[in-house]
Amino acid sequence: MVSRICSKVESFALICPVSNPRAASERAASSGGRRREAEKCGNAERMTALSGFSLRRLGATVCAGGVPMAMASRARSVLSVPAAGYEVRFVERGADNGGQRLIAEWSVPSYVGPPEHFHPAMTESWTVIDGSLVATVAGETRTLETGESMTVLPGVHHSFHAPGPVRWRQTNEPALQHEVLFHLDSEVVRRHGANGRPGPIATIRILAAADAVFVGPPFWLQSALRFIGRQLNRRLAKELSTRIAA
C-alpha cells in the first residue's frame, strides 16, 4: 500500500538507469499507429495545466509510452485479490469519457490509506456504500458513514483510511494516471497482503502514478523519483494495451 511512501521516499539516495525518452519517442513515431496515439497524447497533455501549474512539472503524464492512459486502462474491469478480501471494480474509465474522470468501487476488509498529500490538478470524491471511511481534509477529521460523501478540491491536503470493512465509490476528475495507480496497488496487495508495504521500486512507481504531492519529503526529491517512475510505468501501460489487443 502507499501508507509508507513518505518514509520510503525520504530514505532513497540512489541512481536508477532511465531509458532515453527521446529515443522512445522516436521509436514510437516510426509506426503510423503509434504516431497517431502520440498526437492524442500531445493533445491530452496540453490540457493538464491548471492555474499555471503543469502536471509535466510534477512528473505526471496522461500518456505512457505513446499509449494514452485511458486506452491502456481497458485491460481489466475488476482488480481482485480474494485471499485478502480486496476488490476494485471500475465503474467508468477515462477511456469512456475522454479522460474526464475515473470512477471505481472499492471493497476491502480494512484500508491503511495514503499519507497526507494533495492533488494539484485533480478533484477526488468518496461516497461510502457500506461501512465507514475516516477522512482528514484540511486538518479536520471526519468519519463518513454509509450514504455519506466528501469531495476534496485540487490543492487541499488530505488523507483517508478505514479501520474495518468498507465499500466506497471513488471518483477522480480528471482520470490522469489513477487507474495505473490502482493496478500497482492491487499488485502490492497480491504480493504482500492487504496492509503490506511496497518495495523501493514499487514505491517509486506508485509515487509517479499518484498524481499527487506528498507532505514531508522534499519536492525536488519527489520530482526526481516521479521522473524515474514514469519510465517504469510506461512499461505497465504497454502491457495493459497488449492485453487489450489480445
Buried (B, 14 or more C-beta within 10 A) or exposed (E): BBBBBBEBBEEBEEEBEEEEEEEBBEEBEEEEEBEEBBEBBEEBBEEBBBEEEEBEEBBBBBBBBBBBBBBBBBBBEEBBBEEBBBBBBBEBBBBBBEBEBBBBBBBBBBBBBBBBBBBBBBBBBBBBBEBBBBBBBEEEEEEBEBEBEBEBBBBEBBBBBBEEBBBBBBBBBBBBBBBBBBBBBBBBBBEBBBBBBBEBEBBBBBBBBBBBBBEEBEEEBBEBBBBBBBBBBBEBBBBBBEEBEE
